[in-house]
């Protein structure tokens, strides 16, 4: 039975890649009510991580409560207001996490950022005594205004632009919508295979815990920040970044694989 299930997962990942162009068109015309699940999603095992009304299930990284500088808007969004103080610089902000660890999963959400804005989506993150920021232990799907933020022009080949695995693998194609517009993204993790989708297209695929992964990480900035960064844990937290800029999130849902 396990072998059959594994084959089904691999086939599903292949279908996600093969059908990306069709999905892009469907995403663009979607009119589904925000922060809800359809009947098929419920049947398929999807779960909302954000109900559009409360911060239930969320808390600050290495904190017991939800930081007050993050807000739930009347429009049904998780919103971080700009502090202008850089990463986790808000007096009662900082990164937030969903208070449950996940291993193999498919997560979907939407984000938009202000002009010149920067944020990120973390997965497989850990809370450890020695690190105050989740990015010291977690891969990050970058959120960025590619037109105005200076980070878009740093790194290598666009690997710090929106959709990228930050500082490692660029999003190809680079299909991010402009600042102030919503972007639909997905992250799939299954036994070390990781896929980023952005606005209906697969933009990143990589494989954790392989010789290539270790070599690529060794050439990034992360070993200087955490010498064991390449040893990403097989189970961890899903998180959203406070980088000091206005950023909004909605329609956050997950299916465990």
C-alpha positions as CSV (number, residue, x, y, z in Angstrom):
1,X,0.0,0.0,0.0
2,X,2.8,2.4,0.8
3,X,4.4,1.8,-2.6
4,X,1.1,2.6,-4.3
5,X,0.7,5.8,-2.3
6,X,4.2,6.9,-3.1
7,X,3.6,6.3,-6.9
8,X,0.4,8.4,-6.6
9,X,2.3,11.2,-5.0
10,X,4.9,11.2,-7.7
11,X,2.3,11.2,-10.4
12,X,0.6,14.1,-8.7
13,X,3.8,16.1,-8.7
14,X,4.2,15.4,-12.4
15,X,0.7,16.5,-13.1
16,X,1.3,19.7,-11.2
17,X,4.2,20.5,-13.5
18,X,2.6,19.4,-16.7
19,X,-0.6,21.3,-16.1
20,X,1.0,24.6,-14.9
21,X,-0.1,26.7,-17.9
22,X,-3.7,25.5,-17.7
23,X,-3.7,26.3,-14.0
24,X,-2.4,29.8,-14.6
25,X,-5.4,30.5,-16.8
26,X,-7.8,29.1,-14.2
27,X,-6.2,31.0,-11.4
28,X,-6.5,34.3,-13.2
29,X,-10.3,33.9,-13.5
30,X,-11.0,32.3,-10.1
31,X,-13.9,33.9,-8.2
32,X,-13.9,31.5,-5.2
33,X,-14.8,33.2,-1.9
34,X,-11.7,34.0,0.1
35,X,-10.6,31.9,3.1
36,X,-13.0,29.1,2.4
37,X,-12.8,25.5,1.2
38,X,-14.8,24.0,-1.6
39,X,-16.4,20.6,-1.3
40,X,-13.8,19.0,-3.4
41,X,-11.0,20.6,-1.3
42,X,-12.6,19.2,1.9
43,X,-12.9,15.8,0.3
44,X,-9.3,15.9,-0.8
45,X,-8.1,16.7,2.7
46,X,-7.4,20.5,2.5
47,X,-7.3,22.5,5.7
48,X,-7.5,26.2,6.2
49,X,-4.6,27.7,8.2
50,X,-6.3,31.1,8.3
51,X,-10.1,31.6,8.7
52,X,-10.1,35.2,7.5
53,X,-11.4,36.4,10.9
54,X,-9.0,35.5,13.7
55,X,-5.4,34.7,14.3
56,X,-6.3,31.2,15.7
57,X,-3.4,28.8,15.2
58,X,-0.8,31.5,14.7
59,X,1.8,32.9,17.1
60,X,5.0,34.8,17.0
61,X,8.3,32.9,16.4
62,X,9.6,31.8,19.8
63,X,6.6,33.5,21.4
64,X,3.4,32.3,23.0
65,X,1.0,34.8,21.5
66,X,0.2,36.5,18.2
67,X,2.2,39.8,17.9
68,X,-0.1,42.9,18.1
69,X,1.7,44.6,15.2
70,X,0.3,41.9,12.9
71,X,-3.4,42.5,12.3
72,X,-6.4,40.7,10.8
73,X,-8.1,43.1,8.4
74,X,-11.8,43.5,7.8
75,X,-11.2,42.3,4.3
76,X,-10.0,38.9,5.7
77,X,-6.2,39.3,5.4
78,X,-3.3,38.8,7.7
79,X,-1.5,42.2,7.5
80,X,1.8,43.4,8.7
81,X,2.1,47.2,8.7
82,X,5.4,48.8,7.8
83,X,7.7,49.6,10.7
84,X,10.4,51.1,8.5
85,X,12.9,49.3,10.9
86,X,13.9,46.4,8.7
87,X,13.7,42.7,9.5
88,X,11.6,42.0,12.6
89,X,12.1,45.6,13.6
90,X,8.6,46.3,14.7
91,X,8.2,46.8,18.4
92,X,5.7,43.9,18.7
93,X,6.0,42.2,15.3
94,X,8.6,39.7,14.1
95,X,8.0,36.6,12.1
96,X,4.9,34.5,12.8
97,X,4.4,30.8,12.5
98,X,1.5,28.4,12.4
99,X,1.6,26.4,15.6
100,X,1.9,22.9,14.1
101,X,4.8,21.2,12.4
102,X,4.4,19.7,8.9
103,X,6.6,17.3,6.9
104,X,5.1,16.3,3.5
105,X,2.6,18.9,2.4
106,X,1.1,21.1,-0.3
107,X,0.4,24.6,0.8
108,X,-1.4,27.4,-1.1
109,X,-1.8,31.1,-0.3
110,X,-2.0,34.6,-1.8
111,X,0.2,37.6,-1.0
112,X,0.7,41.2,-2.0
113,X,3.3,43.6,-0.9
114,X,3.7,47.4,-0.9
115,X,6.0,49.3,-3.3
116,X,9.6,48.5,-2.4
117,X,8.3,45.8,-0.1
118,X,10.0,42.6,1.1
119,X,8.8,39.6,3.0
120,X,9.0,35.8,2.8
121,X,7.3,32.4,3.3
122,X,9.2,29.9,5.4
123,X,8.7,26.1,5.6
124,X,10.3,23.3,7.6
125,X,11.5,26.0,10.1
126,X,12.7,25.2,13.7
127,X,12.6,27.0,17.0
128,X,16.0,26.7,18.6
129,X,17.6,28.5,21.5
130,X,20.5,29.8,19.5
131,X,18.6,31.5,16.7
132,X,16.2,34.5,16.9
133,X,15.0,34.3,13.3
134,X,13.3,31.4,11.6
135,X,15.3,32.0,8.4
136,X,18.4,30.7,10.1
137,X,16.8,27.2,9.9
138,X,14.2,27.3,7.1
139,X,14.1,27.6,3.3
140,X,12.3,30.7,2.2
141,X,10.1,31.4,-0.8
142,X,10.9,35.1,-1.4
143,X,8.3,37.8,-1.5
144,X,9.5,41.1,-3.1
145,X,8.7,44.1,-5.2
146,X,11.1,43.1,-8.0
147,X,10.9,46.6,-9.6
148,X,11.9,48.7,-6.6
149,X,13.6,46.7,-3.8
150,X,17.4,46.6,-4.1
151,X,17.5,42.9,-3.1
152,X,16.1,42.1,-6.6
153,X,19.4,43.1,-8.1
154,X,21.6,41.3,-5.6
155,X,22.4,37.6,-5.4
156,X,22.9,35.6,-8.6
157,X,20.6,35.3,-11.6
158,X,17.6,36.7,-9.8
159,X,17.7,34.3,-6.9
160,X,16.6,37.0,-4.5
161,X,13.5,37.9,-6.5
162,X,9.9,36.9,-5.7
163,X,9.2,33.2,-6.0
164,X,12.8,32.2,-5.6
165,X,14.3,29.9,-3.0
166,X,16.0,32.9,-1.4
167,X,19.7,33.2,-2.3
168,X,19.7,29.8,-3.9
169,X,17.4,29.1,-6.9
170,X,15.7,31.8,-9.0
171,X,12.1,31.7,-10.1
172,X,12.0,30.7,-13.8
173,X,9.9,32.1,-15.4
174,X,9.8,35.3,-13.3
175,X,6.1,36.0,-13.4
176,X,5.4,38.1,-10.3
177,X,2.6,40.6,-10.4
178,X,3.4,44.3,-9.6
179,X,3.4,45.7,-6.1
180,X,-0.1,46.1,-4.7
181,X,-1.4,43.2,-6.8
182,X,-2.2,39.7,-5.5
183,X,0.1,36.8,-6.3
184,X,-1.0,33.1,-5.9
185,X,1.7,30.8,-4.8
186,X,2.1,27.1,-3.8
187,X,4.8,25.1,-2.1
188,X,4.9,21.3,-2.4
189,X,7.3,19.3,-0.2
190,X,7.5,15.5,-0.5
191,X,10.4,13.4,0.8
192,X,12.9,16.1,-0.1
193,X,11.5,17.2,-3.4
194,X,10.3,20.8,-3.2
195,X,8.3,22.7,-5.8
196,X,7.5,26.4,-5.8
197,X,4.5,27.6,-8.0
198,X,3.8,31.2,-8.7
199,X,0.7,32.5,-10.4
200,X,0.0,29.1,-11.9
201,X,3.4,28.2,-13.1
202,X,6.2,26.0,-11.6
203,X,9.1,28.4,-11.1
204,X,11.4,26.4,-8.8
205,X,12.1,22.7,-8.2
206,X,14.9,21.3,-6.1
207,X,15.8,18.4,-3.9
208,X,16.9,18.6,-0.2
209,X,19.5,16.4,1.4
210,X,21.4,15.6,-1.9
211,X,25.0,16.3,-2.8
212,X,23.9,19.0,-5.2
213,X,21.9,20.6,-2.5
214,X,24.8,20.6,-0.1
215,X,27.1,22.1,-2.8
216,X,24.7,24.8,-3.7
217,X,24.1,25.8,-0.1
218,X,27.9,26.0,0.5
219,X,28.0,28.7,-2.1
220,X,25.2,30.8,-0.6
221,X,25.2,33.1,2.4
222,X,23.7,30.7,4.8
223,X,26.7,28.7,6.0
224,X,28.0,32.0,7.5
225,X,24.7,32.4,9.4
226,X,24.2,28.7,10.4
227,X,26.9,26.2,9.6
228,X,24.3,23.4,9.6
229,X,21.7,25.3,7.5
230,X,21.8,22.7,4.7
231,X,20.6,20.0,7.2
232,X,17.0,21.1,6.9
233,X,14.8,19.2,9.2
234,X,12.2,16.8,7.8
235,X,9.4,18.3,9.8
236,X,9.0,22.0,10.8
237,X,6.9,25.1,11.0
238,X,5.3,27.2,8.3
239,X,6.0,30.9,8.8
240,X,5.5,34.4,7.4
241,X,8.1,37.1,7.6
242,X,8.1,40.6,9.1
243,X,10.7,42.5,7.0
244,X,9.6,46.0,8.0
245,X,7.3,46.5,5.0
246,X,3.5,46.3,4.4
247,X,2.5,42.8,3.4
248,X,-0.8,41.0,3.2
249,X,-1.7,37.3,3.1
250,X,-5.0,35.4,2.5
251,X,-6.4,32.1,1.4
252,X,-3.8,30.1,3.3
253,X,-4.6,26.4,3.1
254,X,-2.6,23.1,3.4
255,X,-3.0,19.5,2.5
256,X,-0.7,16.9,4.2
257,X,0.7,14.3,1.8
